[in-house]
Amino acid sequence: MRMPSRAIVAPALVLTLALAAGGSPLAQAATVVTPSQAAAPLRDDEAELLGLRLLNCTRTGGWVRADGTCKGRGTGTFSPYVRPLRLHEGLSAEVAFRWAGELVLADTCGHVLPGKPVLATRLATAGFGGTPYGENVGCSWGGMATRDMVIATHRAMQAEKATHGGHWRNIKERSYRQVGIGVASLDGMTTIVYDFYGG
């Protein structure tokens, strides 16, 4: 399944979402910008935990508000209740954060980079294979605070409920049991990667 990326423009910020689902990574061209050799992406564990809280709010039928609070978590009020996802540290560190780091180093957003492994290979190499999987990616440029970026990304994906978009379907997919979340920042760009896994 191929899904188009969506772009949302806000003052002093460009937020881009990308999607890969159902074992079929998005095939898209990516523009690679050569990064500074001395630069290294920074990981933000607190932002990753925030991403998990927001994800499970929406997954269990709640709704994430603009300030990042959750209305109706676990109630099935705003959408059917789906069991919360467990955060998998190995999947977070070995797959999601590594990919988030690759994206900020390349100064681009997506699931495919020239010369880099596709999602299925990234998962298999880290020991996660043979099960349903999917990936949601959000990126921002312009120095937005990481917490605000994680909330804005999640709310943009949550808003796809109205159109049953691919990011929404990944959030609500019942076959997923675990998720790896990686947040990387470098030179004013921040990326969050959600790698959903059925195992």
C-alpha positions in Angstrom: 0.0 0.0 0.0 1.4 3.4 -0.9 0.3 6.4 0.9 1.2 10.0 0.1 3.0 12.2 2.6 1.2 15.1 4.1 2.7 18.5 4.8 1.4 21.0 7.3 2.9 24.5 7.4 2.7 26.6 10.5 4.5 29.8 11.5 8.3 29.2 11.8 7.7 25.5 11.4 7.4 23.0 8.7 5.9 19.7 9.9 5.9 16.7 7.6 4.4 13.3 8.1 5.4 10.1 6.3 3.8 6.7 6.5 4.7 3.0 5.8 2.3 0.3 6.7 1.4 -3.3 6.3 4.8 -4.5 5.4 5.0 -2.3 2.4 7.4 0.6 3.0 6.6 3.8 1.2 8.7 4.0 -1.9 9.7 7.7 -2.3 12.6 9.6 -3.4 14.5 11.5 -0.7 16.8 14.5 -1.1 19.9 14.0 0.9 21.9 16.9 2.2 25.4 16.2 3.3 25.6 16.9 7.1 28.4 18.3 9.1 30.7 15.4 9.9 31.1 16.5 13.5 27.3 16.6 14.2 25.5 13.8 16.0 21.8 13.5 16.6 20.6 13.9 20.2 18.1 11.4 21.6 15.2 12.6 23.8 13.9 9.8 26.1 11.3 12.1 27.7 9.9 13.0 24.3 9.7 9.4 23.4 7.7 8.6 26.6 5.4 11.5 25.8 4.9 10.1 22.3 3.9 6.8 23.9 1.4 8.5 26.3 -0.2 10.4 23.4 -0.3 7.3 21.2 -2.0 5.2 23.9 -4.5 8.0 24.6 -5.8 7.9 21.1 -5.4 4.1 20.7 -7.6 3.5 23.8 -10.4 5.8 22.5 -9.2 9.1 24.1 -8.4 12.3 22.3 -5.2 14.3 22.6 -5.8 18.1 23.2 -3.6 20.9 21.9 -1.9 21.2 25.2 -1.0 17.5 25.2 -3.5 16.4 27.8 -5.7 13.4 27.1 -9.5 13.5 27.3 -11.2 10.1 27.7 -8.2 7.8 27.8 -9.2 4.1 28.0 -12.9 4.9 27.5 -13.5 4.2 23.8 -15.3 7.5 23.7 -13.8 9.1 20.6 -12.9 5.9 18.8 -13.1 2.1 19.5 -10.9 1.0 22.4 -7.8 -0.8 21.3 -5.3 -2.3 23.7 -2.4 0.0 24.6 1.0 -0.6 23.0 4.0 -1.5 25.1 7.2 0.5 24.5 10.0 -1.8 23.4 13.4 -0.4 24.3 15.3 -2.6 21.8 13.0 -1.6 19.0 13.2 2.0 20.1 17.0 2.1 20.3 17.9 -0.2 17.4 15.3 0.7 14.9 13.3 3.8 15.6 16.0 6.1 17.0 18.5 4.9 14.5 16.2 5.9 11.7 15.3 9.2 13.3 19.0 9.9 13.5 19.5 9.0 9.8 16.7 11.4 8.8 18.1 14.4 10.8 21.6 13.7 9.4 20.1 13.7 5.9 17.9 16.7 6.7 14.9 14.9 5.2 11.8 13.1 6.2 10.5 9.7 5.0 10.9 6.0 5.1 13.5 5.5 2.3 16.9 7.0 1.9 19.3 6.2 -1.0 21.8 3.5 0.1 20.0 2.8 3.4 18.0 -0.3 4.3 14.2 -0.2 3.9 12.0 -0.7 7.0 11.6 -4.4 6.6 15.4 -4.8 6.5 15.9 -2.5 9.4 13.5 -4.5 11.5 14.9 -7.9 10.4 18.5 -6.8 11.1 17.6 -5.9 14.6 15.8 -9.2 15.2 12.2 -8.1 14.5 10.8 -10.0 11.6 7.9 -12.1 10.4 5.1 -10.2 11.9 2.8 -7.2 11.0 4.6 -3.9 11.2 4.2 -0.3 10.2 5.9 3.1 10.7 4.8 6.6 11.2 7.3 9.5 10.9 7.0 13.1 11.8 9.6 15.8 11.2 9.9 19.5 11.9 12.3 22.3 11.0 12.5 25.7 12.5 13.6 25.0 16.1 10.2 24.2 17.5 10.4 22.8 21.1 10.6 19.0 21.0 7.6 18.6 23.3 5.5 20.8 21.1 6.7 19.0 18.0 5.7 15.6 19.4 2.2 16.9 20.3 1.7 18.6 16.9 2.8 15.5 15.1 0.5 13.3 17.1 -2.4 15.6 16.7 -1.9 15.8 12.9 -1.9 11.9 12.8 -4.9 11.8 15.1 -6.8 14.2 12.8 -6.7 11.6 10.1 -9.5 9.9 11.9 -11.9 11.9 9.7 -10.4 10.4 6.5 -9.3 7.1 8.0 -5.8 8.0 6.8 -2.8 5.7 7.0 -1.3 7.3 10.2 -4.6 6.9 12.0 -4.9 3.2 10.8 -1.4 2.5 12.2 -2.3 4.1 15.5 -5.5 2.0 15.8 -4.2 -1.3 14.2 -5.2 -4.2 16.5 -2.5 -6.5 15.4 0.3 -4.3 16.7 1.3 -5.1 20.3 4.6 -3.1 20.7 6.1 0.1 19.5 9.6 1.5 19.2 9.7 5.3 19.4 12.8 7.4 18.5 13.1 11.1 18.8 16.3 12.7 17.3 17.2 16.4 17.0 20.0 18.2 15.1 20.5 21.7 13.9 16.9 22.8 14.3 15.4 19.7 12.9 13.5 17.2 15.1 12.2 13.8 14.0 9.9 11.3 15.7 9.7 7.7 14.4 7.1 5.2 15.6 7.8 1.6 14.6 4.8 -0.5 15.2 5.3 -4.3 15.7 2.9 -7.2 16.0 5.2 -9.5 18.1 
